[in-house]
Amino acid sequence: MKYCKNCGAENNDDNLFCYNCRCESFTDQRPAGEVKASPFPSPTAPIPNGNTVPPVPPMPGNVPPAGPNMPAGQPQIRPYPMTQPIYQKPQKKPLTVADLLTILGFVAALVGMFSASVILHPLAAISALVGFVKGTKFKPLAVAGFVIAIVGGLVYIILSLYRSGLIPQWITFGAFH
């Protein structure tokens, strides 16, 4: 701790100016006598919840220098008021019908791989395409649903043609099977 040579107030070691009188000369020894009263407000003021915060000094038009070491011609440094920013939770975008169609298209494409391919793959492809074009949230899911629906539909068509005898076995299962 260090002490102000002008008023005798105790200050932190990193203070450049005395919190009491704003003088900039300090000593390491406590001066004999009382600390002079400050012309400025108290460095801490109680607030309702029991914490203390530094008050904002009044800022009239031209404030005279506060100490003997501050020349009159120097511009005054005015402190910024200590305010905390108010956190505002970001607004979530609501789900649109197109977003719901995207989810429906993806689920229909997956389920269509196992059953009801004739109905579900076209439904999935159309739903995913509408979801991709008009949706706001799930574009990658729409692409995945569309690709799965198209590939699944092609596989279903090829297998159906093979079962009906319209294409040979080597096209369906590969030339080296």
N, C-alpha and C positions, 0 to 999 in steps of 0.2 A: 504494500500500500504506500501511497505517497500523499503528501499534504500540500494544500494550496498555500503559497506564501502570502497571498493577499487576505484571504478570509479564514484560513486554517481548516477548511473542510477536508475530510478524508476522501480520497479518490482512488479508483482502480489504477493499476500500473499502466494500463494501455490508454488511459484518457489523455487526450491532447489538450483539453480545456477543463477547467474546474466545473463540475456540475452545478456548483452553488453560485459562483460569481463569474464564470466563464473567463477567468484569468488563465494565462498559459504558463505561468512560472510555478514550479513545484519544489518541495524539499522532502527529504526522507525522514526528517524528525518532526514529531508532533509539536506544534507551536504551543507555548504556554498561553493560557487564556481561553476564552470561549470562541466558538465559531460565530462569525458575523452573520446576521440574517441576510438572506438572499433577496434581491429585488424581483426574482423570478419565481414562478410557481414551484411547488415541491416536485422533486424528480420522480416521485411515484405517487399516484393517487389511487385510493381504494375504489374498486368498482363493486357492484352489487353481489357478485358471486364469491367475493373474498379474495380474488387474485388482484395483483397490482400491475398496472401498465404505466409507462411514462405518459404524462399528459402532452397534448399538443400545445406548444406555447402560442399565445395570441400573435397574430400577424397583422399589425396595423401597417399603414402605408410606409412610413420611414421609421424604423426602429433605431434609436441611437446605439452606439457601440456599448457593450456590456462591461468592458474592463479597461484598465489603464493601458493595456498593451495592444488594444485594437484601435488603429487610426480612424479618424472620423471620415476620411474620404473613401474608405474601402466599402465595397458593396456587402450587404448583409447576406449571410447564407441562411436561407429559410428551410427549416426541416419539413419533410413531407409528413402529412398526417398518417398515423399508423392505423391503417384499416386492413382488414383481412378480406380477401376476395370471397365472394359467396359462391359456393359450389352449386352448379346447376346440373342435374342429372340429364344426360343427353336423351333426347326423345327417340324412342324406338319407332321404326316404320311399321305400321300395321300390315298384317298379311292381306294380300289382295287375292282376288279370285285366280289370277294367273299364277301366283305363288302356290296356291292349293292345287292347281292343275299340274304344276311341275312335280309336286310330291306324288300326286295320283299317277302321273305318267311313269315315274321311276318305279313305284311299287307295282304298277300293272306290268311293266316290262319284266321285273324280276319274277312275279308270280306266273306270267305267261311263259316263262321258260319251263315250267313244270306242268301246267294244265291250262286248258282253254286258250291255246295260242291263237286260234283263229279270231277270237274276240278281243283278247287282251293286247296283242302286239299292235294292231292298228290303233286301238284306243290309246295305248301308251305312246306311240309315235306322234299322234295328233296332240295329245295333252302336253307332252314334253316340248313339242315345237311351239305351241301357243305360250307355254310357260317361259320358254327362252325369249321369245319375241316381246311379250308384254310384261313379264315378271320383273321384280325389282331385287329379289334376294338370292334366289337359288339357281343362278345360271349354270354353274358347273353340274349341278344335279340334273338339270334339264338336258344338258348335252349327254350325260351318262345314260339317262333314261331313253333318249332318242337312239343312241348307238346300240344299246342293248335290245331295244324293240326292233330295230332294222335287222341286226344280225340274227336275233332269235327268229324273226319272221322268215328270213332267207333260209335258215336251217330247217324250219318247219316245212317250207315249200319244197325244198330239195328232198327231204325225207318222204313227203307225201307223194311226190312224183316217182320216187324209187318204189314205194309200196304198191303203187298202182301199175308198175311195170313200164313206165314211160321212159325211164333213163336206166342205163346199165349199172351194175353194182360197183364197178371200178370208179365211176364218177362220184358216187356217194361215199364210199369207204376208202378211196385212194387206189392208185395203180398198183402198189406193192402190198396190198392186204392179203 
